[in-house]
Amino acid sequence: MTTFVDRVELHVAAGNGGHGCASVHREKFKPLGGPDGGNGGRGGDVILVVDQSVTTLLDYHHSPHRKATNGAPGAGDNRSGKDGQDLILPVPDGTVVLDKQGNVLADLVGQGTTFIAGQGGRGGLGNAALASARRKAPGFALLGEPGEARDIVMELKTVADVALVGYPSAGKSSLISVLSAAKPKIADYPFTTLVPNLGVVTAGSTVYTIADVPGLIPGASQGKGLGLEFLRHVERCSVLVHVLDTATLESDRDPVSDLDVIEAELAQYGGLDDRPRLVVLNKIDIPDGQDLADMIRPDLEARGYQVFEVSAVARTGLKELSFALAGIIGAARAAKPKEEATRIVIRPKAVDDAGFTVTLEEDGIYRVRGEKPERWVRQTDFSNDEAVGYLADRLNRLGVEEQLMKAGARTGDGVAIGSEDNAVVFDWEPTMMAGAEMLGRRGEDHRLDAPRPAAVRRRDRDAERDEVDQEFRDFKPF
């Protein structure tokens, strides 16, 4: 059974915003007391949060579809809908978030670091919020926006100070088990380690983490063996430690050639040239291993490597190695620039930025793209003529009609607002009332000024007379 997953594809969907409510306040003798429709609630976000207690992406491997809750619709009597609940997804420290094309969206390092993977939709405004001096009783409300839905890829890059690299069965797991309290699986066959192991080492006053990366072989950087799956785990490490087997039973291998092969794979992977290297000659408890270590040590030191002879079984040479690593890590931490205070980056819009674009496509359609017009289209109930008229007014105030005229659009030309796969297309009529002629001026409700039917007048008159009679019967003189 899979117990460790360091790369998953996640399908996230934020909550939809609740629809606004179109309602008219009604009470005795006031059948049309004004608009009182409430706003819809905001849809919930999908938020990734770094949690130190989480060490794998296994949960998302089994359940790759995650959705936040929707906002509730508004109601009459100026009651706003409830906001949708945010969906919090804990991820391990060192998680990198990418889109389907491989572009990095976020690099999550540090407890509590957050990233909004899916933005919840806005709630639609009710007709009470849409009322104005010119539009006293809107007979429509805005729809809630759909929540953001997208596919993301999450990759885990282990956050450790030291990475142990080397051939399978070189003794990396044994070494991490004696340097720290980690208990990895250890056996005498290649590729025993199938997942990175992490341990904590204390050397004097320095505490650091050490990672055992699964064995590398020639071609690992191109996907051979397990290398490509786990090479990413060495990217964040401050020190690389080559663990060389001085007692290998394979006649065509020797520690120096092993080192050259691993270095070639690291160079092919890229981005690791600036990491300091140490060499550990392991298994010197075996007589032939000690002899080979004495033979190759001068050659390695001549190359500039700091060499340590150790035995994970006999536990020799470990103290010198742990303190040497502590010194290098301490120097790396001291050289690391201090984190600056959070800076607010202001990117003002260009002076000539209209907030939208109008382009003429090959098929003769004028396409309008922009955050505001596309959002307004999503919020419009096209079954309501008054809402369509309100949309036309908003687009006109934004300058869309003017830009269409400048682009050469004429009456009857096709206009599309939105992307190719999700657009509203209509024939352009610069002077049309957008279907609101039956309601008079756009956004106005003629019902407020219409005379009441005779039956309604008789009912209200009888009710008023009954109320006066009841007040007279209840009257008590002093």
N, C-alpha and C positions, 0 to 999 in steps of 0.2 A: 504494500500500500504506500502511495506517495505521502511523504511527511514533510517535504521541503520543496517549495516552488519559488523561483526567483524571477519569473517572467510570466505575466498573464495579460490577456486582452479583456478589457472590461467595458461593458456596455452600460452607460449611465444615462439616466433620464431624470431631469429635474421636474418638479411639480408644476402643473399648469395653474395660471392665475384664475381666480374665480370671476365669473361674469358680474358686471354691475347690474343693478335692479332698476327697472323703469316702473315707478309706482307714483300714484297720486294720493295725497292725504285726503281722507274722507271722514267726516263726522256729521253730526246732526246739523241740518240747515247749511252745511258747507260740503256739498258733494265733490267739489273740485277745490280743495284747500291748498293746492300747490304741490310741487314735486317733493317726494320724500324717499326716493330710492337710494339705498346705501351702496357703497363701493364693494367690489369683490376683494377677497383676501389674496395675498401674495403666495405664489407657489414656493414650496420648499427647495432649498439648494442641496446639491450633492457635494459634500466637503470631505476632502482627504486630510487627515490629521496624523502627524507622526506620533506614534505611541511606542515607548521603549520596551514595553512588555510584549510587543508583537515582533516576531522574528522571521516570519514567512508570509508569503502571499497565498497560502494554501486555501484559505476561505474563499478567495475570489476565483480560484481555479475551479472550485466546485460550484460556486454560485456567481457566474459572470454577469448577470443582469441585475442592476440595482436601480431603484426608482424612489424618488422622494414623493411625499404626499401633495395633493393638490390643494389650492386655496378654496375656501367655501364661497359660494355666491353671496352677493349682498341681498338685503331684504328691505321691505317697506319700513316706514317709521324711522328712517335714517339709520338702520342697523347694518353695519359693515360686516362682511364675511370674515371668518377666522383664517389667519395665515396658515399655510401648510407648514408642517414640521420639517426642519432640515434633517437630511440623512447624513450622519457622521460615520465615515469609514476609516477606521484606524489602519495605518500602514507602518511598516518597519522604517527605522531610521536609515537613510540612504536610498530611498525610493526615488527613481527618476520617472517622470510622467512624459510620455511622448504621444503625438498624434499618429494616425495610420501611415502617414508619409515619413515618419521617423524624426520629425522636428520636435525638439525638446520644449515642453510646455512648462515644466517646473522641476526643480531639483530639491527634494525635501530632505533637509539635514537639520537635526536638532529637535529635541522634544517640544511638541506643541506647534511645530511649523504646519501651516495650513495651506491648502490650495482648493479653490472652488472649481471642481471638475464640471459641474453643470449648474447654470444660473436659473433660478426659478422664474417663472413668468410673472409679469406684473398683473395685478388685479384690475379689472375694468372699472371705470368710473360709473357711478349711478347717476340717474338723471338729476338728483339734487345737486351734485357737484358740477353738472354741466349747465345748470341754470345761470342766466345772466340777465342784465337789464334788457337786452334785445331778445333773449330766448328765455322767457319766464317759465315755461312749462314744457321742457323737452319730452317728447313721447318716445324716447329711446335711451338706451344706455350702451356703454362700450363693453365689448367682449374682453374676457381675460386673455392674456397672451399665453401661448403654449410654452412650456418649459424647454430649456435647451437639452437636446439629446445628441449624444455623440459617442463614438468609440475611441477609447484611449488604450494605450499600452503602458503597463507599469513594469519597470525593471528594477530589481534590487541589487544595489552595489554595496557590499559589506563595508561598514565604517570601522576600520581597524588601523592600528599604527604599524603593524608588521605583517607582511605576507610571506608565508613559507611556500616556495615554489620548487618544483623538481619532478623527476620521473615518478611514475607509479612505484610503490613499494620502496621508496628511498628512505622512509622512516619519518615522514612529516607528522603523521598522526601520533606516532610514539613520542616524538619530540614535544608536541604541544601538550600531550598528556602529562609529561613530567615537568614541564615549565609552568603549567597552570593546573587548575582544578577541572579542566575539560576532560570528558570521558568519551572520546570518539571510538568508533568501531575499528579494531586493529586485527589484521589477519595477514597471512603470508602469501597472498595472491594479489596480482595487480588490480587496480581500480576498486580497492576495498572502500575507499572514501568516495562516496557519490554526491555528497553535499559539503559545502564549506563548513568547517568547524571553527568556533570562536572561543578563545580563552583569555582570561585576565591574568597578567603577570605583575608581581610587585617586586621591584628591585630598589632597595633603599627607600627613598622618599618618592620615587617615580612609579606610577601605576600606568600600565599601558595594555592595549589589547593586541592579540596575535591571532591571525587567521591562517588556517590550514586549507589551502586551495587544492581541489582534486588534481590528481596527477596529469602532467602535460606530456605530450609526445610529439614527434615531428608531424607538422601539418595541423597542429591544434588551432592556429590562428585562422585556418581555412575551414574549420569545422570538424576535423578528424578527432576521434576519441571524445573526451568530455571537455576539452580545452576551451572551445569557443563559448560553451555555455557558462563557464566560470571565470574566464579571463577578466571579465568586467569587475570581478571582486578585488582585483589588485589595483584598480585605478585610484582608489582613495587612500591607499597605504603610503606611509611616509618612508618605509624601509622595505627593501626586498631581500630576502634571505634565500640563497640557493642551498638546498639540502642535497648533498651528493652522497651516493651510496658507494662506500669504499669496499664493499664485500659483495658486489653483484655477481650473480652466477651466470650471467649472459656473456659469452666469449667476445661478442662484437661490440661491447660497451666498455667504457672507462669513464671515470669522473670528469675528466677534462672535456671529452667529447660531449658528455651529457650537458655540461655547462654551456658549451658552444651552441648546442641544439636549442636549449631553453632560451638563451639570449637571442637567438635568431627569431624564435617565435614571439618573444616580447617585442622585438623590433618591428616585426610584421604587424603586430596588433597596434603599436604606436602609442605615443603619449607617456612613455615611462622612462625616457632617457635621463630625466633629471633626478630620478630616485637613487639614493645611495644603496650600494649592494654590499652584502656580506656573504661569505662562503662558509658553510658548515660541512665538515667531513664527518659523516655519521658512521656508526658501527665499527668504531676503532677497538671495541672489546674483542673482536675477532682477530686472531694473529695476522692473517693476510690483510685485513683491513687496516691495521696499524702500519704495516709495512708499506702499503700503497699510499697511505696518507703522508708518510715521511718522504715518499718519492715525489709526489706531485705538489706538495706544499710550496717549495721554492718557486715552481713555475707559476702558481696562482698568485703568490705575493709579488712576483715580478710584473704581473699584469696590473697590480695596484689594488688587489682585493685584500681585505682583512679576513684572515682565515682562522677558524676555530675547529679544534678536534674534539668531538663529543661522542658519548655513547648514551643513548636513551635507556638502554637496558641496565648498564652499570651505573648510570647517573653521574658520569664524569664530564667535566668541562662545562657544566650547565651554568654555574654561578658566573664564570667569566663571560659567557655568552649573554646572559640576561642583563648584566650590568653594562656591557658594551652597547647593547641595544637601547638601554635606558639613556645612556649618554647621547647617542645619536638622536633619539626621539626628543630628549630635552632641548637639544640644540635646534631641532626643527621647529619645535613649539615656540621657542624664543624668537626665532627668525620670522615666524608667521606674523603678518601685520595684524595689529589690533583691530577688532571689529569697530567700525565707525557707527556713529549714531544714525538711526534711520533717517534717510533723506527723502524729502518729498520732491518728486520730479514733476514739474509743470510743463506740459506740452500744449501751448496755446494753438488754436486753429489758425490757419492762414487767413489773412484779411479777405481774400477772394473765395473762401470756402463757403459754398452755398449749402452744404450739408447733404447734397444729392447730385447725381449726374444724369444727363439725358444723352443717350447714344442712339444713332440710327443703325439698325442691323441690316444684314443682307436681304432678309425677307421683307423689308419695308416696315418692320415694327419699331416703334420708338420705345426703348426700354429705360425705365426710371429706376435707379438704384440709390439707396440711401437709408440710413438707420431710421430716420423719422417717417418718411413715406411708407416704408415697408412695415413698420410697427403700426402705423395708423390703419393700414389695410387689414392687418391681422385683428385689429380691435373693432372692425366695422361689421355690423350685422347687415348683410346685403339683402336680407328679406324685408328690411325696414327702409322705406323711401326717405324718411326724415334722416336716418343715420347715414345714408348714402349722400344726401345733401350736405350734411355736416362734414363728411370726409372731403367732398369737393371744395367746401369753403377752406378747410385746413390746407389742402394742397395748393389752393390759389394764393392764400396768404404766404405760404412758404416760397412761392415763386415758380412752382412747377409749370403752371400754364404759360407764364412768360417765357420760360426756357424752352418749352415745346415750340412756341411760335418762333423763337430765334433759331431753333434747330431745323425749321422748315416744315413743321407739322401743319397739316391742313384739316379742315373739317372732314370727318369720316376716316381719318388715318387710324391705324391700330396703335394703341398704347398699352404697354405691359409694365406693371409695377411689381418688382421682385425678381428673383432668380428664374432661370429657365424651367426648373422643375417645380417651382412653387410660386406662380405669378398670377395676378389678376389682370385680365386682358379686356379692353373695352374699346369702342370706337369713340374717338375724341370729338366732342362738341364744345367748343370754347364758351358758348353763351347759354348752354343748357342749364336747367335748374336741377338736374340730377334727380328728377322724379318727385320733387317736393312741391310742384305747382299746386297739387291738390290740398296742400297744407298751408298755402300762402307763402310767406317768406320762409327761407330755410331755417329749420330749427324752431319754428313757432308752432304752437298748438292752437288751432282755431276753436277747439272745444271750450276753451275758457270764455270766449266771447259769444259763443252760439246761444240762442234763446233756448230756455228749457221747455220740453214738451208740456202740453196742457195737463197730462196726467201727473207729471212730476210736480207741477205747480200746485195742483189740487191736493196732492199728498202732503207737500210741505205746509200748505195753508192749514189743513186739518190738524197736522201734528202741532203746529204753533198754537192753534186755538185750544187743543186739548191740554197743552202745557199751561196756558194762561188759566184755564178752568181749574186745573189741579192746584195752581198756586193760590187761586181765590179760595178753594175749599180748605187749603191748609193754613190760611191766614187766621191768626188769633190776635184779637185786639188787646191792647195793654190793659 
